[in-house]
Amino acid sequence: MLLLIGTINLVAAFVAIVGFSLNLYVLILTDANSTVAREAGAKYFYLSTLSSGLILYGIFLFFLVTNTVQFFDLNFCISITSLNTVSEAALKVAVLLLLSGLAFKLSAVPGHL
């Protein structure tokens, strides 16, 4: 988690989040003889894979529009008001994908499963 706090770009933040969640797979499957634990581990793995894909696609869209993944450069590029409508729409989709992927990764969204 210290890596996540100290990152300065989106790719390093993604690697830190994925590295943290890999440890949770092992903790869920400590009781692998139980069918409930195996089912929970499989569900968590599939949801984590989906959320990783959403985050990566959001990062890709950010890079496609702004040509950088550094946090300070992203702040500067997003605050520029001279973006065309296609770039603005792509940035909105990128933010939506990134936030929904983070919500899945932090287990904030599928809490009812």
N, C-alpha and C positions, 0 to 999 in steps of 0.2 A: 504494500500500500504506500510505502514511502516513495517508490518509483513513480507511482501515479501522481503523487503530490509534486514531485520535482520535475515532471516532464515539461517540455516547452513546445512539443508538437503533437499532432493527433495520432500519428503512427505509434510513437512511444507510449502514449496513453492507452491505446488499444492493446498493445503487447502487455502492459502492466495489468490491465483488467483481465485479459485472458489468462495470464500467468497466475493471477489470484484465484480465478475460478477453477482452474485445473486441480487445485488442492481440494476444492469442495467435492469434486467427483469422487475422490478417494475416501473422503469422510462419509459420504452418503453410502458408499458400497462397502463399509467396514463389516457390516453384517450381510454378506453376500449370500448366505444360505437362506435368508428370508426372501420370499417372493415379493413382499411389499417393498423391501429395500431395493431389489433389482428393478422393480417397476418404477420406483421413484428415481433411481439413478438413470434409467433410460429416458424418462420424461425430462429430467433436468438436462441431460446431454442433448436431446433434440431441441429443446427450447434455447439452450445456450448456443447451439450451432446456428439456429435461426437468428438469434440476436447478434451473433458475430457477423453474419452475412449482412444484416441491416446496417450495422455500424461501419463495416468496410465499404458498403455501397455509398453511404453518406460521406465518408472520408474521400472516396473517389470523386464524388460530385463536387465537394469542396475544392479538391485539387484541380478538377477540370475547369471550374469557373475562375478560381483565384490564382491558380498556378503555384500555390504554396500550401504547406500544412503547418507552418509555425503559427502559434496562437497570436502573437503580436501582429504578424503580417495579415492574418485573417481578420483581426479586428480592424485594421486599417482598410483592407479591401472591402469589407462589408459596410463600413461607414461612408464609403464614397457613394455619392448620390447619382453619379453618371452611368450607372449600370443600365444596360438595355433590359427589356422586359423578359427576354429568354433567360438572361443571367439571373435576374431576380427570381424567376420561377424556379430555376435550378437550385438556387440557394435556399429557397423555402422548402423544396423537396429534400435537400440535403440535411437541413436542420430537423425536419420531421423524421427522416430515417434515423439520424443520429440519436435523437431523443427517444424515439420508440425502441431502438436497439438497446440503449442504456437502461430504459425502464424494464425491458425483458431481462437484461443481464443482471440487474439489481433485484430481480424478482418482485418488482413493484406492480407489474401488470397482471400476470397470471396467478395471482394469489389464491384464487378459488380452485385451482387444479390440485 
